[in-house]
Amino acid sequence: MPVDDALIHAQVQRAGERADQQAQVRITASATLAPTPKSTGPPGALVIMMDGWMLRHRGGDWGLQPAAVPGERGLLVEKFVVAYVGEPLEFGRRVQAEARRRGLGQAPRVYVVADGGVWIWNIVADRFAAATGVLDFYHASQHLWELAHALHPENEAGARAWVQPLLHQLRHGGEADVLQTLQNLPAWCAQREQLLPPLVAKETNYFENHREHIHYETRAAEGCPVGSRAMESLCGQLQGRFKRGGQFWTEPGRRRLMALEVARRNHDWDKVWQLN
């Protein structure tokens, strides 16, 4: 029997709606579950990574011509996904629900690895206050590189000579020395009769705020990844699926297909198609 696009679309919409409803039931049930006891099994850890990305929705004027305008090491054994479009606090609730489903109450160690997004660390404080936070090393290194270029404008060799020892210190247990170097920058600039770049205060505060999240050597020795490449990879995969050339989404269509994508990745696919 021939199967046309309309039939496939209708089946995907129905299945996606079931997947989304099943996820909602799990989230609601998770909030009422009593904490599970600590695991007595072999040592392990639960690693939570969070990030954000954007996709295009169809607005009311979708399809119309625009108006003219004048003139970034441990082994992650299993990976599970939470995807949500909306308020960060609701996303945090969903991440916590999935983490509980995957052993949050049993894991002897829990880590959250993420970039410096303030909204992510607000979720960590709200939902995972007991977890060990890890600032993604790649993002931390980017901040040091930006500072290096501010201190050595138009001098790539000077910027590299300044930042490379700091990156080595940061990765290999010398984070306290890195923080001290940043704190000493006003005096360092004054000794050289160099204007203090405004970026110095911003980046010093950035690393001070993440003082407890940059113990990379210790975290790596514990088996925790110090970078969020797995998360970045997932964001890239989802963007590749939902942001292809010419794709725009209605909200119900995006929500249902995203629910199916998450169900497939979390091994819930068969449950979605169980009609009873």
C-alpha positions in Angstrom: 0.0 0.0 0.0 1.5 3.4 -0.9 2.3 5.7 2.0 2.1 9.4 1.4 3.7 12.2 3.3 0.5 13.2 5.0 0.2 9.8 6.6 3.8 9.8 7.8 3.4 13.3 9.2 0.2 12.3 11.1 1.9 9.3 12.6 4.9 11.3 13.7 2.7 13.9 15.2 0.7 11.3 17.2 3.8 9.5 18.3 5.5 12.7 19.3 2.6 13.8 21.3 2.7 10.4 23.2 6.4 10.8 23.8 6.0 14.2 25.2 3.1 13.1 27.5 5.2 10.1 28.7 8.1 12.5 29.5 5.7 14.8 31.4 4.4 11.8 33.5 8.0 10.8 34.4 8.9 14.4 35.4 5.8 14.7 37.6 6.4 11.2 39.2 10.0 12.0 39.9 9.1 15.0 42.1 7.2 12.6 44.5 9.8 9.9 44.7 11.7 9.4 48.0 15.5 9.7 47.7 17.1 6.4 46.9 19.9 5.1 49.2 23.5 5.4 48.2 24.7 2.7 46.0 26.6 -0.2 47.5 27.8 -1.3 44.1 31.1 -0.6 42.3 32.3 3.1 42.4 30.9 5.3 39.7 29.7 8.8 39.0 26.9 10.6 37.4 28.0 13.4 35.1 25.4 16.1 34.1 26.2 18.4 31.2 24.0 21.3 30.1 24.1 23.8 27.3 21.7 25.7 25.1 21.2 26.3 21.4 18.6 28.0 19.2 16.3 26.9 16.4 14.0 28.7 14.0 10.2 28.8 14.6 7.6 29.7 12.1 6.0 33.0 13.1 2.8 34.5 12.0 4.6 36.1 9.1 6.6 33.0 8.1 7.0 32.8 4.3 6.5 36.4 3.6 9.1 38.5 1.9 11.0 40.7 4.4 10.0 44.3 4.4 12.2 46.6 2.4 14.8 48.4 4.4 15.8 51.9 3.2 19.2 53.2 2.2 33.9 22.5 24.3 39.1 12.3 30.9 36.6 10.0 32.0 34.6 7.5 30.0 30.9 8.2 29.7 29.4 4.8 29.6 25.8 5.8 28.9 24.3 9.0 27.7 20.8 10.3 28.1 19.2 13.4 26.8 16.9 16.2 28.0 15.7 18.8 25.5 13.4 21.6 26.3 12.4 24.9 24.8 11.3 27.4 27.5 12.2 28.8 30.9 15.6 27.6 32.3 14.1 26.7 35.7 11.7 24.3 34.0 14.6 22.9 32.0 16.4 22.4 35.3 13.4 20.5 36.7 13.4 18.2 33.8 17.1 17.6 34.0 16.8 16.7 37.6 13.9 14.4 36.9 15.9 12.5 34.3 18.9 12.4 36.5 16.8 10.8 39.3 15.6 8.3 36.7 19.2 7.5 35.9 20.6 7.1 39.4 21.0 10.6 40.9 20.2 9.2 44.4 22.5 6.2 44.0 25.6 7.7 42.4 28.4 8.2 45.0 29.7 11.2 43.0 27.7 13.7 40.9 29.3 16.3 38.7 27.9 19.1 36.6 30.2 20.1 33.6 29.2 23.2 31.7 30.4 26.4 30.2 30.1 29.7 32.0 26.4 30.4 31.1 24.9 32.1 34.1 21.5 30.5 33.5 23.2 27.0 33.7 24.9 27.7 37.1 21.6 29.1 38.4 20.1 25.7 37.6 23.0 24.0 39.3 22.4 26.0 42.5 18.7 25.4 42.3 18.7 21.7 41.5 22.2 20.2 42.0 23.6 22.2 44.9 25.4 19.1 46.3 27.0 18.2 43.0 30.6 19.1 42.1 30.7 21.8 39.5 33.3 21.8 36.6 33.7 24.8 34.3 34.4 23.5 30.8 38.2 23.8 30.4 37.9 24.9 26.7 35.7 27.8 27.7 38.0 28.8 30.5 40.9 28.8 28.1 39.0 31.0 25.7 38.6 33.6 28.5 42.3 33.5 29.2 43.1 33.9 25.5 40.8 36.9 25.2 42.6 38.5 28.2 45.9 37.7 26.6 45.0 39.5 23.5 43.7 42.5 25.5 47.0 42.7 27.3 49.1 42.2 24.2 47.1 43.9 21.4 48.5 43.3 17.9 51.2 41.1 19.4 50.2 37.4 18.9 53.6 36.2 20.1 53.4 38.1 23.3 49.8 37.0 23.9 50.9 33.4 23.4 53.9 33.7 25.6 51.7 35.1 28.4 48.8 32.7 28.2 50.4 29.3 27.6 52.0 29.0 31.0 48.7 29.9 32.6 46.8 27.3 30.6 49.3 24.7 31.7 49.0 25.8 35.3 45.2 25.8 35.1 45.1 22.3 33.7 47.7 20.8 36.0 46.8 21.9 39.5 48.1 25.5 39.5 44.7 27.2 39.5 45.5 29.2 42.6 48.6 30.6 40.8 46.4 31.5 37.8 43.9 33.4 40.1 46.8 35.2 41.8 48.2 36.2 38.4 44.9 37.7 37.4 44.6 39.6 40.7 48.1 41.0 40.1 47.4 42.3 36.7 46.7 46.0 37.8 50.2 46.1 39.3 51.6 44.3 36.3 50.2 46.9 34.0 51.3 49.7 36.2 54.9 48.5 36.3 54.9 48.5 32.5 53.2 51.9 32.3 50.5 50.2 30.3 46.8 51.1 30.5 44.8 48.5 32.4 42.3 46.9 29.9 38.7 47.0 31.1 38.5 43.3 30.3 40.9 42.6 33.3 38.3 43.2 35.9 35.6 41.3 34.0 37.8 38.2 33.5 39.2 38.3 37.1 35.6 38.3 38.4 34.7 35.5 36.0 37.4 33.2 37.4 36.8 34.2 41.0 33.1 33.3 40.5 34.2 29.9 39.2 37.0 29.4 41.8 35.5 26.1 43.0 34.9 24.9 39.4 38.4 25.0 38.0 40.1 22.1 39.9 40.8 20.3 36.7 43.7 18.1 37.8 41.7 16.9 40.8 38.5 16.3 38.7 40.4 14.4 36.0 42.1 12.2 38.6 38.6 11.3 39.9 37.6 10.3 36.4 35.4 13.3 35.6 35.7 14.9 32.2 37.0 18.4 32.4 35.3 19.4 29.1 31.8 19.3 27.8 32.6 18.0 24.3 29.9 15.3 24.6 27.4 18.1 25.3 28.7 20.3 22.5 28.5 17.3 20.1 24.9 16.6 21.0 24.0 20.2 20.5 25.6 20.0 17.0 23.7 16.9 16.2 20.3 18.4 17.3 21.1 21.6 15.4 21.9 19.4 12.3 18.5 17.8 12.6 16.4 20.9 13.5 18.2 23.7 11.7 18.7 22.4 8.2 18.6 24.8 5.4 15.1 26.2 4.9 13.6 24.5 8.0 11.2 26.4 10.2 9.0 24.9 12.8 5.6 25.2 14.3 5.7 24.9 18.0 3.6 21.6 18.1 5.6 20.1 15.3 9.0 21.0 16.9 7.8 19.8 20.4 6.6 16.4 19.1 9.5 15.7 16.8 11.9 16.7 19.6 10.1 14.3 22.0 10.6 11.5 19.5 14.3 12.3 19.1 14.8 12.3 22.9 12.8 9.0 23.2 15.0 7.4 20.6 18.2 8.5 22.3 17.0 7.5 25.8 15.8 4.0 24.7 12.2 4.9 25.2 11.3 4.4 21.6 9.3 1.2 22.0 7.2 2.7 24.8 6.2 5.5 22.5 4.6 3.1 20.0 2.8 1.0 22.7 -0.8 2.0 22.2 -2.1 0.2 25.4 
